[in-house]
Amino acid sequence: MKATLQTVCSIPPRRHDLTMELQRLVNGTWQNQNTKFIDAIPETTIRFNLVTAACIPGSWRLHIRIDIVSPTSITQVVDKTGDVQEVKPSDCG
């Protein structure tokens, strides 16, 4: 299982901490299968950020959190959860 997130900044911030969590639904609860932390500042060209986990059939989603400090020291938090994707046994071949 894998998920990719594109990041790009027209004006690079002072700080950019990205946390990507690949989550799977287990007994009605979303559980992290893998977490990736990236603290590199995005450039003005697109960067592809990848998180992977063992392929297990079921319901999956990507949760991200980005803590940003702008060049003028304004703090912003982005916290989003992606759409649920169903993984079939044949997808894990």
MMTF fields as JSON, N, C-alpha, C and O atoms, coordinates in Angstrom:
{
  "mmtfVersion": "1.0.0",
  "mmtfProducer": "UNKNOWN",
  "numBonds": 371,
  "numAtoms": 372,
  "numGroups": 93,
  "numChains": 1,
  "numModels": 1,
  "chainsPerModel": [1],
  "groupsPerChain": [93],
  "chainIdList": ["A"],
  "bondAtomList": [4, 2, 8, 6, 12, 10, 16, 14, 20, 18, 24, 22, 28, 26, 32, 30, 36, 34, 40, 38, 44, 42, 48, 46, 52, 50, 56, 54, 60, 58, 64, 62, 68, 66, 72, 70, 76, 74, 80, 78, 84, 82, 88, 86, 92, 90, 96, 94, 100, 98, 104, 102, 108, 106, 112, 110, 116, 114, 120, 118, 124, 122, 128, 126, 132, 130, 136, 134, 140, 138, 144, 142, 148, 146, 152, 150, 156, 154, 160, 158, 164, 162, 168, 166, 172, 170, 176, 174, 180, 178, 184, 182, 188, 186, 192, 190, 196, 194, 200, 198, 204, 202, 208, 206, 212, 210, 216, 214, 220, 218, 224, 222, 228, 226, 232, 230, 236, 234, 240, 238, 244, 242, 248, 246, 252, 250, 256, 254, 260, 258, 264, 262, 268, 266, 272, 270, 276, 274, 280, 278, 284, 282, 288, 286, 292, 290, 296, 294, 300, 298, 304, 302, 308, 306, 312, 310, 316, 314, 320, 318, 324, 322, 328, 326, 332, 330, 336, 334, 340, 338, 344, 342, 348, 346, 352, 350, 356, 354, 360, 358, 364, 362, 368, 366],
  "bondOrderList": [1, 1, 1, 1, 1, 1, 1, 1, 1, 1, 1, 1, 1, 1, 1, 1, 1, 1, 1, 1, 1, 1, 1, 1, 1, 1, 1, 1, 1, 1, 1, 1, 1, 1, 1, 1, 1, 1, 1, 1, 1, 1, 1, 1, 1, 1, 1, 1, 1, 1, 1, 1, 1, 1, 1, 1, 1, 1, 1, 1, 1, 1, 1, 1, 1, 1, 1, 1, 1, 1, 1, 1, 1, 1, 1, 1, 1, 1, 1, 1, 1, 1, 1, 1, 1, 1, 1, 1, 1, 1, 1, 1],
  "groupList": [{"groupName": "MET", "atomNameList": ["N", "CA", "C", "O"], "elementList": ["N", "C", "C", "O"], "formalChargeList": [0, 0, 0, 0], "bondAtomList": [1, 0, 2, 1, 3, 2], "bondOrderList": [1, 1, 2], "singleLetterCode": "M", "chemCompType": "L-PEPTIDE LINKING"}, {"groupName": "LYS", "atomNameList": ["N", "CA", "C", "O"], "elementList": ["N", "C", "C", "O"], "formalChargeList": [0, 0, 0, 0], "bondAtomList": [1, 0, 2, 1, 3, 2], "bondOrderList": [1, 1, 2], "singleLetterCode": "K", "chemCompType": "L-PEPTIDE LINKING"}, {"groupName": "ALA", "atomNameList": ["N", "CA", "C", "O"], "elementList": ["N", "C", "C", "O"], "formalChargeList": [0, 0, 0, 0], "bondAtomList": [1, 0, 2, 1, 3, 2], "bondOrderList": [1, 1, 2], "singleLetterCode": "A", "chemCompType": "L-PEPTIDE LINKING"}, {"groupName": "THR", "atomNameList": ["N", "CA", "C", "O"], "elementList": ["N", "C", "C", "O"], "formalChargeList": [0, 0, 0, 0], "bondAtomList": [1, 0, 2, 1, 3, 2], "bondOrderList": [1, 1, 2], "singleLetterCode": "T", "chemCompType": "L-PEPTIDE LINKING"}, {"groupName": "LEU", "atomNameList": ["N", "CA", "C", "O"], "elementList": ["N", "C", "C", "O"], "formalChargeList": [0, 0, 0, 0], "bondAtomList": [1, 0, 2, 1, 3, 2], "bondOrderList": [1, 1, 2], "singleLetterCode": "L", "chemCompType": "L-PEPTIDE LINKING"}, {"groupName": "GLN", "atomNameList": ["N", "CA", "C", "O"], "elementList": ["N", "C", "C", "O"], "formalChargeList": [0, 0, 0, 0], "bondAtomList": [1, 0, 2, 1, 3, 2], "bondOrderList": [1, 1, 2], "singleLetterCode": "Q", "chemCompType": "L-PEPTIDE LINKING"}, {"groupName": "VAL", "atomNameList": ["N", "CA", "C", "O"], "elementList": ["N", "C", "C", "O"], "formalChargeList": [0, 0, 0, 0], "bondAtomList": [1, 0, 2, 1, 3, 2], "bondOrderList": [1, 1, 2], "singleLetterCode": "V", "chemCompType": "L-PEPTIDE LINKING"}, {"groupName": "CYS", "atomNameList": ["N", "CA", "C", "O"], "elementList": ["N", "C", "C", "O"], "formalChargeList": [0, 0, 0, 0], "bondAtomList": [1, 0, 2, 1, 3, 2], "bondOrderList": [1, 1, 2], "singleLetterCode": "C", "chemCompType": "L-PEPTIDE LINKING"}, {"groupName": "SER", "atomNameList": ["N", "CA", "C", "O"], "elementList": ["N", "C", "C", "O"], "formalChargeList": [0, 0, 0, 0], "bondAtomList": [1, 0, 2, 1, 3, 2], "bondOrderList": [1, 1, 2], "singleLetterCode": "S", "chemCompType": "L-PEPTIDE LINKING"}, {"groupName": "ILE", "atomNameList": ["N", "CA", "C", "O"], "elementList": ["N", "C", "C", "O"], "formalChargeList": [0, 0, 0, 0], "bondAtomList": [1, 0, 2, 1, 3, 2], "bondOrderList": [1, 1, 2], "singleLetterCode": "I", "chemCompType": "L-PEPTIDE LINKING"}, {"groupName": "PRO", "atomNameList": ["N", "CA", "C", "O"], "elementList": ["N", "C", "C", "O"], "formalChargeList": [0, 0, 0, 0], "bondAtomList": [1, 0, 2, 1, 3, 2], "bondOrderList": [1, 1, 2], "singleLetterCode": "P", "chemCompType": "L-PEPTIDE LINKING"}, {"groupName": "ARG", "atomNameList": ["N", "CA", "C", "O"], "elementList": ["N", "C", "C", "O"], "formalChargeList": [0, 0, 0, 0], "bondAtomList": [1, 0, 2, 1, 3, 2], "bondOrderList": [1, 1, 2], "singleLetterCode": "R", "chemCompType": "L-PEPTIDE LINKING"}, {"groupName": "HIS", "atomNameList": ["N", "CA", "C", "O"], "elementList": ["N", "C", "C", "O"], "formalChargeList": [0, 0, 0, 0], "bondAtomList": [1, 0, 2, 1, 3, 2], "bondOrderList": [1, 1, 2], "singleLetterCode": "H", "chemCompType": "L-PEPTIDE LINKING"}, {"groupName": "ASP", "atomNameList": ["N", "CA", "C", "O"], "elementList": ["N", "C", "C", "O"], "formalChargeList": [0, 0, 0, 0], "bondAtomList": [1, 0, 2, 1, 3, 2], "bondOrderList": [1, 1, 2], "singleLetterCode": "D", "chemCompType": "L-PEPTIDE LINKING"}, {"groupName": "GLU", "atomNameList": ["N", "CA", "C", "O"], "elementList": ["N", "C", "C", "O"], "formalChargeList": [0, 0, 0, 0], "bondAtomList": [1, 0, 2, 1, 3, 2], "bondOrderList": [1, 1, 2], "singleLetterCode": "E", "chemCompType": "L-PEPTIDE LINKING"}, {"groupName": "ASN", "atomNameList": ["N", "CA", "C", "O"], "elementList": ["N", "C", "C", "O"], "formalChargeList": [0, 0, 0, 0], "bondAtomList": [1, 0, 2, 1, 3, 2], "bondOrderList": [1, 1, 2], "singleLetterCode": "N", "chemCompType": "L-PEPTIDE LINKING"}, {"groupName": "GLY", "atomNameList": ["N", "CA", "C", "O"], "elementList": ["N", "C", "C", "O"], "formalChargeList": [0, 0, 0, 0], "bondAtomList": [1, 0, 2, 1, 3, 2], "bondOrderList": [1, 1, 2], "singleLetterCode": "G", "chemCompType": "PEPTIDE LINKING"}, {"groupName": "TRP", "atomNameList": ["N", "CA", "C", "O"], "elementList": ["N", "C", "C", "O"], "formalChargeList": [0, 0, 0, 0], "bondAtomList": [1, 0, 2, 1, 3, 2], "bondOrderList": [1, 1, 2], "singleLetterCode": "W", "chemCompType": "L-PEPTIDE LINKING"}, {"groupName": "PHE", "atomNameList": ["N", "CA", "C", "O"], "elementList": ["N", "C", "C", "O"], "formalChargeList": [0, 0, 0, 0], "bondAtomList": [1, 0, 2, 1, 3, 2], "bondOrderList": [1, 1, 2], "singleLetterCode": "F", "chemCompType": "L-PEPTIDE LINKING"}],
  "groupTypeList": [0, 1, 2, 3, 4, 5, 3, 6, 7, 8, 9, 10, 10, 11, 11, 12, 13, 4, 3, 0, 14, 4, 5, 11, 4, 6, 15, 16, 3, 17, 5, 15, 5, 15, 3, 1, 18, 9, 13, 2, 9, 10, 14, 3, 3, 9, 11, 18, 15, 4, 6, 3, 2, 2, 7, 9, 10, 16, 8, 17, 11, 4, 12, 9, 11, 9, 13, 9, 6, 8, 10, 3, 8, 9, 3, 5, 6, 6, 13, 1, 3, 16, 13, 6, 5, 14, 6, 1, 10, 8, 13, 7, 16],
  "groupIdList": [1, 2, 3, 4, 5, 6, 7, 8, 9, 10, 11, 12, 13, 14, 15, 16, 17, 18, 19, 20, 21, 22, 23, 24, 25, 26, 27, 28, 29, 30, 31, 32, 33, 34, 35, 36, 37, 38, 39, 40, 41, 42, 43, 44, 45, 46, 47, 48, 49, 50, 51, 52, 53, 54, 55, 56, 57, 58, 59, 60, 61, 62, 63, 64, 65, 66, 67, 68, 69, 70, 71, 72, 73, 74, 75, 76, 77, 78, 79, 80, 81, 82, 83, 84, 85, 86, 87, 88, 89, 90, 91, 92, 93],
  "secStructList": [7, 3, 3, 3, 3, 3, 3, 7, 7, 1, 1, 7, 7, 1, 3, 3, 3, 3, 3, 3, 3, 3, 3, 3, 3, 3, 6, 6, 3, 3, 3, 3, 3, 3, 3, 3, 3, 3, 7, 7, 7, 7, 7, 1, 1, 7, 3, 3, 3, 3, 3, 3, 7, 7, 7, 7, 1, 3, 3, 3, 3, 3, 3, 3, 3, 3, 3, 3, 3, 7, 6, 6, 7, 7, 3, 3, 3, 3, 3, 3, 3, 7, 7, 7, 3, 3, 3, 7, 4, 4, 4, 4, 7],
  "xCoordList": [0.847, 0.0, 0.899, 1.936, 0.493, 1.302, 0.411, -0.678, 0.899, 0.216, 1.277, 2.362, 0.936, 1.851, 1.175, -0.009, 1.923, 1.442, 2.419, 3.628, 1.892, 2.737, 2.786, 1.759, 3.986, 4.132, 4.926, 5.845, 4.551, 5.255, 4.934, 3.815, 5.867, 5.651, 6.15, 7.284, 5.296, 5.73, 6.749, 7.687, 6.555, 7.524, 7.858, 7.003, 9.077, 9.422, 9.231, 9.645, 8.608, 8.411, 9.687, 10.674, 9.653, 10.789, 10.817, 11.885, 9.623, 9.528, 8.365, 7.335, 8.537, 7.485, 7.651, 8.49, 6.838, 6.907, 5.695, 4.56, 5.945, 4.886, 4.866, 5.889, 3.686, 3.49, 2.451, 1.335, 2.811, 1.911, 1.648, 2.581, 0.367, -0.016, -0.873, -1.952, -0.408, -1.183, -1.978, -1.401, -3.314, -4.177, -5.07, -5.501, -5.339, -6.219, -7.304, -7.04, -8.516, -9.643, -9.583, -9.669, -9.432, -9.33, -10.361, -10.268, -11.344, -12.394, -13.058, -13.326, -13.321, -14.023, -13.17, -13.691, -11.859, -10.949, -9.849, -9.27, -9.562, -8.466, -7.14, -6.902, -6.279, -4.972, -3.868, -3.941, -2.837, -1.683, -0.929, -0.596, -0.666, 0.127, 1.562, 2.486, 1.735, 3.07, 2.946, 1.973, 3.932, 3.984, 5.317, 6.367, 5.248, 6.474, 6.487, 5.503, 7.616, 7.801, 8.864, 9.956, 8.53, 9.465, 9.535, 8.523, 10.733, 10.87, 11.631, 12.079, 11.774, 12.456, 11.524, 10.316, 12.09, 11.332, 11.043, 11.974, 9.763, 9.455, 10.033, 10.096, 10.444, 10.978, 9.849, 8.677, 10.204, 9.211, 8.861, 8.049, 9.461, 9.089, 8.437, 8.693, 7.609, 6.85, 7.773, 8.688, 7.508, 8.204, 7.154, 6.059, 7.488, 6.593, 7.028, 8.177, 6.114, 6.38, 5.625, 4.426, 6.316, 5.751, 5.768, 6.76, 4.668, 4.605, 4.06, 3.128, 4.639, 4.237, 3.959, 4.405, 3.211, 2.932, 2.646, 2.385, 2.698, 2.37, 0.944, 0.053, 0.73, -0.598, -1.46, -1.167, -2.537, -3.51, -4.886, -5.207, -5.699, -7.032, -7.836, -7.715, -8.655, -9.493, -9.627, -9.328, -10.081, -10.287, -9.055, -8.554, -8.565, -7.355, -7.636, -8.544, -6.824, -6.87, -5.53, -4.729, -5.31, -4.113, -4.53, -5.447, -3.853, -4.054, -2.758, -1.671, -2.883, -1.687, -1.859, -2.97, -0.74, -0.685, 0.579, 1.664, 0.409, 1.555, 1.581, 0.612, 2.695, 2.921, 3.868, 4.997, 3.38, 4.118, 4.381, 3.51, 5.573, 5.889, 6.322, 7.31, 5.562, 5.822, 7.089, 7.626, 7.57, 8.739, 8.519, 9.479, 7.243, 6.942, 6.529, 5.958, 6.82, 6.591, 5.118, 4.778, 4.246, 2.859, 2.794, 3.316, 2.146, 2.03, 0.702, -0.341, 0.754, -0.442, -0.363, 0.712, -1.513, -1.588, -2.598, -3.722, -2.185, -3.075, -3.256, -2.278, -4.507, -4.807, -5.934, -7.072, -5.621, -6.607, -6.546, -5.502, -7.704, -7.808, -8.369, -9.373, -7.719, -8.13, -9.323, -9.778, -9.811, -10.928, -10.514, -9.346, -11.485, -11.252, -11.097, -11.872, -10.095, -9.844, -9.99, -9.414, -10.765, -10.94, -9.874, -9.729, -9.146, -8.094, -8.615, -8.987, -8.635, -9.088, -7.882, -6.745, -8.142, -7.03, -6.241, -5.023, -6.941, -6.26, -5.341, -4.421, -5.572, -4.705, -3.35, -2.388, -3.272, -2.043, -1.17, -0.168, -1.549, -0.844, 0.571, 1.274],
  "yCoordList": [-1.157, 0.0, 1.227, 1.249, 2.249, 3.465, 4.678, 4.57, 5.816, 7.086, 8.141, 8.141, 9.034, 10.1, 11.442, 11.601, 12.402, 13.762, 14.705, 14.617, 15.603, 16.599, 17.861, 18.325, 18.416, 19.69, 20.642, 20.236, 21.918, 22.971, 24.288, 24.47, 25.182, 26.495, 27.589, 27.543, 28.566, 29.689, 30.541, 31.074, 30.662, 31.336, 30.356, 30.07, 29.84, 28.84, 29.384, 30.506, 28.598, 29.024, 28.866, 28.297, 29.371, 29.19, 27.771, 27.211, 27.19, 25.818, 25.127, 25.745, 23.837, 23.051, 21.606, 20.866, 21.221, 19.874, 19.085, 19.381, 18.093, 17.275, 15.901, 15.22, 15.501, 14.161, 13.468, 13.965, 12.325, 11.528, 10.213, 9.499, 9.9, 8.655, 7.827, 8.262, 6.653, 5.717, 4.867, 4.122, 4.981, 4.351, 3.285, 3.396, 2.228, 1.142, 0.964, 1.062, 0.702, 0.493, -0.927, -1.904, -1.026, -2.323, -2.342, -1.566, -3.232, -3.366, -2.029, -1.728, -1.226, 0.047, 1.216, 2.305, 1.012, 2.075, 2.273, 1.307, 3.548, 3.838, 3.69, 4.343, 2.818, 2.568, 2.904, 2.564, 3.583, 3.913, 2.638, 1.834, 2.472, 1.341, 1.766, 0.955, 3.063, 3.633, 5.147, 5.723, 5.781, 7.236, 7.707, 7.122, 8.78, 9.369, 10.846, 11.557, 11.3, 12.694, 13.305, 12.757, 14.439, 15.126, 16.585, 17.285, 17.038, 18.433, 19.301, 20.398, 18.814, 19.591, 20.687, 20.482, 21.834, 22.961, 22.685, 22.439, 22.72, 22.543, 23.685, 24.831, 23.352, 24.35, 24.88, 24.594, 25.64, 26.194, 25.2, 25.51, 24.014, 22.935, 21.823, 21.698, 21.034, 19.999, 18.925, 18.44, 18.574, 17.46, 16.388, 16.696, 15.141, 14.014, 13.341, 12.917, 13.24, 12.626, 11.307, 11.267, 10.227, 8.883, 8.218, 8.299, 7.564, 6.723, 5.363, 5.301, 4.285, 2.94, 2.069, 2.359, 0.999, 0.001, -1.321, -1.349, -2.406, -3.716, -3.693, -3.111, -4.316, -4.348, -5.388, -6.583, -4.898, -5.756, -5.328, -4.14, -6.252, -5.873, -5.169, -5.491, -4.208, -3.483, -2.022, -1.626, -1.231, 0.21, 0.975, 0.762, 1.879, 2.655, 4.128, 4.496, 4.975, 6.413, 7.031, 6.432, 8.246, 9.011, 10.19, 10.934, 10.352, 11.52, 12.321, 11.763, 13.641, 14.487, 15.628, 16.076, 16.076, 17.289, 18.025, 17.449, 19.309, 20.143, 21.329, 22.081, 21.487, 22.652, 23.581, 23.217, 24.785, 25.733, 27.016, 27.501, 27.555, 28.902, 29.695, 29.367, 30.742, 31.553, 32.392, 32.485, 33.005, 33.88, 35.05, 35.617, 35.405, 36.5, 35.983, 36.726, 34.706, 34.057, 33.796, 33.605, 33.783, 33.396, 31.87, 31.223, 31.299, 29.851, 29.384, 29.999, 28.292, 27.721, 26.204, 25.615, 25.58, 24.119, 23.639, 24.138, 22.67, 22.015, 20.589, 19.865, 20.184, 18.843, 18.277, 18.737, 17.279, 16.75, 15.233, 14.621, 14.645, 13.21, 12.957, 13.553, 12.074, 11.768, 10.832, 10.317, 10.628, 9.719, 8.279, 7.911, 7.486, 6.067, 5.321, 5.518, 4.473, 3.615, 2.159, 1.736, 1.406, -0.018, -0.82, -0.691, -1.633, -2.485, -3.917, -4.448, -4.536, -5.921, -6.869, -6.456, -8.142, -9.107, -9.141, -9.319, -8.972, -8.989, -7.774, -7.822, -6.695, -5.505, -5.76, -5.041, -6.774, -7.032, -8.107, -8.532, -8.543, -9.611, -9.387, -10.214],
  "zCoordList": [0.0, 0.0, 0.0, 0.663, -0.749, -0.759, -1.006, -1.569, -0.576, -0.814, -1.111, -0.529, -2.03, -2.421, -2.212, -2.51, -1.701, -1.509, -2.19, -1.98, -3.003, -3.673, -2.827, -2.332, -2.663, -1.973, -2.855, -3.567, -2.793, -3.516, -2.819, -2.34, -2.753, -2.126, -3.061, -3.538, -3.316, -4.15, -3.396, -3.989, -2.084, -1.218, -0.097, 0.74, -0.066, 0.951, 2.374, 2.667, 3.255, 4.637, 5.463, 4.997, 6.679, 7.593, 8.136, 8.384, 8.322, 8.808, 8.116, 7.845, 7.832, 7.164, 7.631, 7.118, 8.611, 9.169, 8.684, 9.057, 7.86, 7.263, 7.924, 7.997, 8.406, 8.932, 8.065, 7.914, 7.494, 6.668, 7.398, 7.767, 7.601, 8.268, 7.327, 6.922, 6.981, 6.179, 7.162, 7.954, 7.109, 8.108, 7.487, 6.339, 8.295, 7.868, 8.926, 10.125, 8.473, 9.379, 9.939, 9.195, 11.268, 11.946, 13.067, 14.018, 12.951, 13.973, 14.301, 15.465, 13.26, 13.442, 13.878, 14.118, 13.986, 14.425, 13.393, 12.896, 13.072, 12.142, 12.88, 13.896, 12.35, 12.965, 11.981, 10.8, 12.49, 11.651, 11.303, 12.174, 10.009, 9.533, 9.278, 9.337, 8.991, 8.846, 8.917, 8.432, 9.521, 9.628, 9.069, 9.335, 8.289, 7.741, 8.109, 7.905, 8.653, 9.028, 8.12, 7.967, 7.523, 6.615, 7.046, 7.058, 7.399, 7.836, 6.828, 7.163, 5.61, 4.564, 4.044, 3.926, 3.741, 3.193, 1.717, 0.95, 1.3, -0.125, -0.953, -0.506, -2.146, -3.063, -3.949, -3.707, -4.957, -5.881, -6.986, -7.859, -6.96, -7.877, -7.055, -5.857, -7.689, -6.989, -6.409, -7.074, -5.164, -4.515, -4.228, -3.758, -4.508, -4.251, -2.958, -2.833, -1.994, -0.697, -0.641, -0.918, -0.286, -0.354, 1.018, 1.743, 1.37, 2.558, 2.109, 1.306, 2.624, 2.213, 3.442, 4.552, 3.204, 4.237, 3.529, 2.327, 4.283, 3.726, 3.183, 3.801, 2.043, 1.419, 2.12, 2.1, 2.741, 3.416, 2.913, 2.961, 2.437, 1.964, 3.067, 4.249, 2.648, 3.596, 3.213, 2.086, 4.17, 3.969, 4.426, 5.53, 3.559, 3.814, 3.576, 2.83, 4.237, 3.99, 4.374, 5.092, 3.876, 4.214, 5.077, 4.729, 6.2, 7.059, 7.048, 7.199, 6.867, 6.872, 7.863, 8.144, 8.374, 9.193, 8.782, 8.711, 8.512, 8.156, 9.113, 9.211, 9.814, 10.675, 9.926, 9.596, 9.669, 8.826, 9.608, 10.33, 9.463, 9.946, 8.717, 8.061, 8.425, 7.23, 7.399, 8.503, 6.308, 6.408, 7.383, 7.904, 7.626, 8.556, 9.936, 10.733, 10.217, 11.511, 11.839, 13.007, 10.842, 11.062, 11.055, 10.147, 12.079, 12.196, 11.607, 11.833, 10.851, 10.248, 10.379, 10.264, 10.619, 10.701, 9.663, 9.595, 8.864, 7.905, 8.399, 8.588, 8.61, 9.109, 8.249, 8.336, 7.418, 6.462, 6.421, 6.65, 6.121, 5.929, 4.54, 4.149, 3.8, 2.436, 2.389, 3.41, 1.193, 0.96, 1.258, 1.129, 1.654, 1.929, 0.604, -0.332, 0.548, -0.612, -0.177, 0.825, -0.944, -0.646, -1.396, -2.612, -0.672, -1.257, -1.244, -0.198, -2.427, -2.564, -2.485, -2.711, -2.162, -2.147, -3.456, -3.449, -4.578, -5.886, -6.069, -6.886, -5.33, -5.416, -4.764, -5.03, -3.919, -3.166, -3.818, -3.24, -5.012, -5.725, -5.861, -6.442]
}
